[in-house]
Amino acid sequence: MHKIFENGPVLVNSEGEMVSLGQKIAAALRGGEVLGLVGDLGAGKTHLVRGILEGLGAGDPAASPTFSLVHEHNDGRLPAAHFDFYRMKSADEALGMGWDEYLAGGAVLLVEWADRFDGALMPEDTLWLLLRHESPAQRSVKLC
C-alpha cells in the first residue's frame, strides 16, 4: 500500500475516484491490517471504505455503520470489519463490543473516526489515512 502513496498525498476529484483509490488500496492488503481513517465530515472516509470493500470482493460494501457501529464482511478475498467510532461515547464502548477480539481475529479492520479517543484503541502498526478537503470538489488522502 505504501507504493500508492510514495509520491505523497493522492488527490481525488470525485466520489468515483475515491472509490477507485479504495479499490487500489484493497489490492495491496494481505489480511490483518488496521486502517485508521481520519478526516472531517464529508472528507470521503465512507467512500474510501466502500472502495476498499468492493476491492476485497465484499458482497455488500454499503454505507457507514454509524448506527450499528460495525459491519462484518466475510464474503470477499479477505474478511473485513468496518467500524465507525463517531457515535461512541467512550473507548470502553468499543472494548465492550469485542474490539480486542477483532484485533486478534486477522481480518482487515477499517475504522472511521479512528482518532476519536486520541487513537488509544488503535494498535501501534495502524496504517493511518488522513483525508482532507482541498477544495469543495477535491480531497486528498495521505498515508501517515
Phi and psi restraints in degrees (value plus and minus 20) as a CYANA .aco file:
   2 HIS   PHI     -79.5   -39.5
   2 HIS   PSI     -50.4   -10.4
   3 LYS   PHI     -82.5   -42.5
   3 LYS   PSI     -55.0   -15.0
   4 ILE   PHI     -80.6   -40.6
   4 ILE   PSI     -54.3   -14.3
   5 PHE   PHI    -127.8   -87.8
   5 PHE   PSI      -4.8    35.2
   6 GLU   PHI     -83.6   -43.6
   6 GLU   PSI     -42.7    -2.7
   7 ASN   PHI    -119.5   -79.5
   7 ASN   PSI      -2.9    37.1
   8 GLY   PHI      79.8   119.8
   8 GLY   PSI    -182.3  -142.3
   9 PRO   PHI     -79.5   -39.5
   9 PRO   PSI     126.4   166.4
  10 VAL   PHI    -115.4   -75.4
  10 VAL   PSI     109.4   149.4
  11 LEU   PHI    -115.1   -75.1
  11 LEU   PSI     114.2   154.2
  12 VAL   PHI    -146.9  -106.9
  12 VAL   PSI     124.7   164.7
  13 ASN   PHI    -136.1   -96.1
  13 ASN   PSI     -14.3    25.7
  14 SER   PHI    -182.4  -142.4
  14 SER   PSI     145.9   185.9
  15 GLU   PHI     -80.9   -40.9
  15 GLU   PSI     -59.9   -19.9
  16 GLY   PHI     -81.0   -41.0
  16 GLY   PSI     -60.3   -20.3
  17 GLU   PHI     -87.0   -47.0
  17 GLU   PSI     -54.2   -14.2
  18 MET   PHI     -87.1   -47.1
  18 MET   PSI     -62.2   -22.2
  19 VAL   PHI     -82.9   -42.9
  19 VAL   PSI     -62.8   -22.8
  20 SER   PHI     -81.6   -41.6
  20 SER   PSI     -60.9   -20.9
  21 LEU   PHI     -81.0   -41.0
  21 LEU   PSI     -62.6   -22.6
  22 GLY   PHI     -79.3   -39.3
  22 GLY   PSI     -59.6   -19.6
  23 GLN   PHI     -84.4   -44.4
  23 GLN   PSI     -58.7   -18.7
  24 LYS   PHI     -84.7   -44.7
  24 LYS   PSI     -61.5   -21.5
  25 ILE   PHI     -81.3   -41.3
  25 ILE   PSI     -64.0   -24.0
  26 ALA   PHI     -77.4   -37.4
  26 ALA   PSI     -59.3   -19.3
  27 ALA   PHI     -82.6   -42.6
  27 ALA   PSI     -45.0    -5.0
  28 ALA   PHI    -109.7   -69.7
  28 ALA   PSI     -29.6    10.4
  29 LEU   PHI     -99.9   -59.9
  29 LEU   PSI     124.7   164.7
  30 ARG   PHI    -137.5   -97.5
  30 ARG   PSI     -31.3     8.7
  31 GLY   PHI      94.3   134.3
  31 GLY   PSI     117.6   157.6
  32 GLY   PHI      69.0   109.0
  32 GLY   PSI     -25.0    15.0
  33 GLU   PHI     -91.9   -51.9
  33 GLU   PSI     129.7   169.7
  34 VAL   PHI    -136.5   -96.5
  34 VAL   PSI      97.9   137.9
  35 LEU   PHI    -127.8   -87.8
  35 LEU   PSI      98.8   138.8
  36 GLY   PHI    -118.9   -78.9
  36 GLY   PSI      94.9   134.9
  37 LEU   PHI    -119.8   -79.8
  37 LEU   PSI     106.4   146.4
  38 VAL   PHI    -149.2  -109.2
  38 VAL   PSI     113.3   153.3
  39 GLY   PHI     150.4   190.4
  39 GLY   PSI     140.2   180.2
  40 ASP   PHI     -84.6   -44.6
  40 ASP   PSI     147.4   187.4
  41 LEU   PHI     -75.2   -35.2
  41 LEU   PSI     115.0   155.0
  42 GLY   PHI      60.8   100.8
  42 GLY   PSI     -12.8    27.2
  43 ALA   PHI     -96.5   -56.5
  43 ALA   PSI     -36.5     3.5
  44 GLY   PHI      91.7   131.7
  44 GLY   PSI      -7.4    32.6
  45 LYS   PHI     -77.7   -37.7
  45 LYS   PSI     -68.0   -28.0
  46 THR   PHI     -88.1   -48.1
  46 THR   PSI     -56.7   -16.7
  47 HIS   PHI     -86.4   -46.4
  47 HIS   PSI     -58.0   -18.0
  48 LEU   PHI     -84.4   -44.4
  48 LEU   PSI     -64.3   -24.3
  49 VAL   PHI     -81.8   -41.8
  49 VAL   PSI     -62.7   -22.7
  50 ARG   PHI     -77.1   -37.1
  50 ARG   PSI     -63.5   -23.5
  51 GLY   PHI     -84.8   -44.8
  51 GLY   PSI     -60.7   -20.7
  52 ILE   PHI     -82.1   -42.1
  52 ILE   PSI     -66.6   -26.6
  53 LEU   PHI     -84.5   -44.5
  53 LEU   PSI     -60.1   -20.1
  54 GLU   PHI     -81.6   -41.6
  54 GLU   PSI     -63.6   -23.6
  55 GLY   PHI     -84.0   -44.0
  55 GLY   PSI     -48.3    -8.3
  56 LEU   PHI    -102.6   -62.6
  56 LEU   PSI     -29.7    10.3
  57 GLY   PHI      65.9   105.9
  57 GLY   PSI       0.7    40.7
  58 ALA   PHI     -84.2   -44.2
  58 ALA   PSI     116.7   156.7
  59 GLY   PHI     -88.1   -48.1
  59 GLY   PSI     -48.9    -8.9
  60 ASP   PHI    -158.3  -118.3
  60 ASP   PSI      59.4    99.4
  61 PRO   PHI     -87.0   -47.0
  61 PRO   PSI     -48.0    -8.0
  62 ALA   PHI      14.1    54.1
  62 ALA   PSI    -170.3  -130.3
  63 ALA   PHI    -118.5   -78.5
  63 ALA   PSI    -198.4  -158.4
  64 SER   PHI     -83.3   -43.3
  64 SER   PSI     120.7   160.7
  65 PRO   PHI    -104.9   -64.9
  65 PRO   PSI      10.6    50.6
  66 THR   PHI     -70.2   -30.2
  66 THR   PSI     -56.6   -16.6
  67 PHE   PHI    -113.5   -73.5
  67 PHE   PSI     -42.2    -2.2
  68 SER   PHI    -123.6   -83.6
  68 SER   PSI     -29.3    10.7
  69 LEU   PHI      54.7    94.7
  69 LEU   PSI     -49.9    -9.9
  70 VAL   PHI    -171.7  -131.7
  70 VAL   PSI     120.5   160.5
  71 HIS   PHI    -142.3  -102.3
  71 HIS   PSI     109.3   149.3
  72 GLU   PHI    -116.8   -76.8
  72 GLU   PSI     122.0   162.0
  73 HIS   PHI    -151.3  -111.3
  73 HIS   PSI      84.3   124.3
  74 ASN   PHI    -133.6   -93.6
  74 ASN   PSI      -5.9    34.1
  75 ASP   PHI    -128.2   -88.2
  75 ASP   PSI     -10.4    29.6
  76 GLY   PHI    -126.5   -86.5
  76 GLY   PSI    -187.7  -147.7
  77 ARG   PHI     -78.8   -38.8
  77 ARG   PSI     -56.7   -16.7
  78 LEU   PHI    -152.2  -112.2
  78 LEU   PSI     125.0   165.0
  79 PRO   PHI     -88.6   -48.6
  79 PRO   PSI     126.3   166.3
  80 ALA   PHI    -163.2  -123.2
  80 ALA   PSI     134.1   174.1
  81 ALA   PHI    -153.5  -113.5
  81 ALA   PSI     111.4   151.4
  82 HIS   PHI    -129.1   -89.1
  82 HIS   PSI      97.0   137.0
  83 PHE   PHI    -129.4   -89.4
  83 PHE   PSI     131.8   171.8
  84 ASP   PHI    -153.8  -113.8
  84 ASP   PSI      88.6   128.6
  85 PHE   PHI    -104.5   -64.5
  85 PHE   PSI     -19.8    20.2
  86 TYR   PHI     -77.2   -37.2
  86 TYR   PSI     -64.7   -24.7
  87 ARG   PHI    -110.3   -70.3
  87 ARG   PSI     -22.6    17.4
  88 MET   PHI     -93.2   -53.2
  88 MET   PSI     120.7   160.7
  89 LYS   PHI    -108.9   -68.9
  89 LYS   PSI     -43.5    -3.5
  90 SER   PHI    -177.0  -137.0
  90 SER   PSI     142.2   182.2
  91 ALA   PHI     -82.6   -42.6
  91 ALA   PSI     -50.3   -10.3
  92 ASP   PHI     -80.7   -40.7
  92 ASP   PSI     -51.9   -11.9
  93 GLU   PHI     -83.4   -43.4
  93 GLU   PSI     -61.8   -21.8
  94 ALA   PHI     -86.8   -46.8
  94 ALA   PSI     -62.4   -22.4
  95 LEU   PHI     -82.4   -42.4
  95 LEU   PSI     -57.2   -17.2
  96 GLY   PHI     -87.2   -47.2
  96 GLY   PSI     -43.1    -3.1
  97 MET   PHI    -113.7   -73.7
  97 MET   PSI     -10.3    29.7
  98 GLY   PHI      75.1   115.1
  98 GLY   PSI       6.5    46.5
  99 TRP   PHI     -70.6   -30.6
  99 TRP   PSI     -65.8   -25.8
 100 ASP   PHI     -81.1   -41.1
 100 ASP   PSI     -57.2   -17.2
 101 GLU   PHI     -87.3   -47.3
 101 GLU   PSI     -59.5   -19.5
 102 TYR   PHI     -81.8   -41.8
 102 TYR   PSI     -63.1   -23.1
 103 LEU   PHI     -80.7   -40.7
 103 LEU   PSI     -57.1   -17.1
 104 ALA   PHI    -103.1   -63.1
 104 ALA   PSI     -30.6     9.4
 105 GLY   PHI    -100.4   -60.4
 105 GLY   PSI     -34.7     5.3
 106 GLY   PHI      66.8   106.8
 106 GLY   PSI     -19.9    20.1
 107 ALA   PHI     -98.7   -58.7
 107 ALA   PSI     141.1   181.1
 108 VAL   PHI     -94.4   -54.4
 108 VAL   PSI     105.9   145.9
 109 LEU   PHI    -127.9   -87.9
 109 LEU   PSI     103.4   143.4
 110 LEU   PHI    -132.0   -92.0
 110 LEU   PSI      95.2   135.2
 111 VAL   PHI    -141.8  -101.8
 111 VAL   PSI      87.3   127.3
 112 GLU   PHI     -98.4   -58.4
 112 GLU   PSI     125.1   165.1
 113 TRP   PHI      38.8    78.8
 113 TRP   PSI      19.9    59.9
 114 ALA   PHI     -83.4   -43.4
 114 ALA   PSI     -41.2    -1.2
 115 ASP   PHI    -109.6   -69.6
 115 ASP   PSI     -14.7    25.3
 116 ARG   PHI     -72.5   -32.5
 116 ARG   PSI     -56.8   -16.8
 117 PHE   PHI    -134.6   -94.6
 117 PHE   PSI      26.5    66.5
 118 ASP   PHI      38.8    78.8
 118 ASP   PSI       4.9    44.9
 119 GLY   PHI      50.1    90.1
 119 GLY   PSI      -8.6    31.4
 120 ALA   PHI     -81.6   -41.6
 120 ALA   PSI     -47.5    -7.5
 121 LEU   PHI    -103.9   -63.9
 121 LEU   PSI     -35.3     4.7
 122 MET   PHI    -104.9   -64.9
 122 MET   PSI     117.4   157.4
 123 PRO   PHI     -88.3   -48.3
 123 PRO   PSI     143.5   183.5
 124 GLU   PHI     -79.6   -39.6
 124 GLU   PSI     -53.3   -13.3
 125 ASP   PHI    -112.9   -72.9
 125 ASP   PSI      -0.7    39.3
 126 THR   PHI     -76.8   -36.8
 126 THR   PSI     117.9   157.9
 127 LEU   PHI    -112.7   -72.7
 127 LEU   PSI      86.7   126.7
 128 TRP   PHI    -108.2   -68.2
 128 TRP   PSI     107.5   147.5
 129 LEU   PHI    -135.2   -95.2
 129 LEU   PSI      95.3   135.3
 130 LEU   PHI    -118.6   -78.6
 130 LEU   PSI      99.7   139.7
 131 LEU   PHI    -127.1   -87.1
 131 LEU   PSI     112.6   152.6
 132 ARG   PHI    -153.9  -113.9
 132 ARG   PSI     129.1   169.1
 133 HIS   PHI     -98.0   -58.0
 133 HIS   PSI     100.6   140.6
 134 GLU   PHI    -117.5   -77.5
 134 GLU   PSI     -49.8    -9.8
 135 SER   PHI    -180.7  -140.7
 135 SER   PSI     155.3   195.3
 136 PRO   PHI     -75.3   -35.3
 136 PRO   PSI     -49.9    -9.9
 137 ALA   PHI    -129.1   -89.1
 137 ALA   PSI     -30.0    10.0
 138 GLN   PHI    -137.7   -97.7
 138 GLN   PSI     119.4   159.4
 139 ARG   PHI    -143.3  -103.3
 139 ARG   PSI     136.4   176.4
 140 SER   PHI    -142.1  -102.1
 140 SER   PSI     127.8   167.8
 141 VAL   PHI    -146.8  -106.8
 141 VAL   PSI     104.1   144.1
 142 LYS   PHI    -144.0  -104.0
 142 LYS   PSI     114.3   154.3
 143 LEU   PHI    -106.4   -66.4
 143 LEU   PSI     101.5   141.5
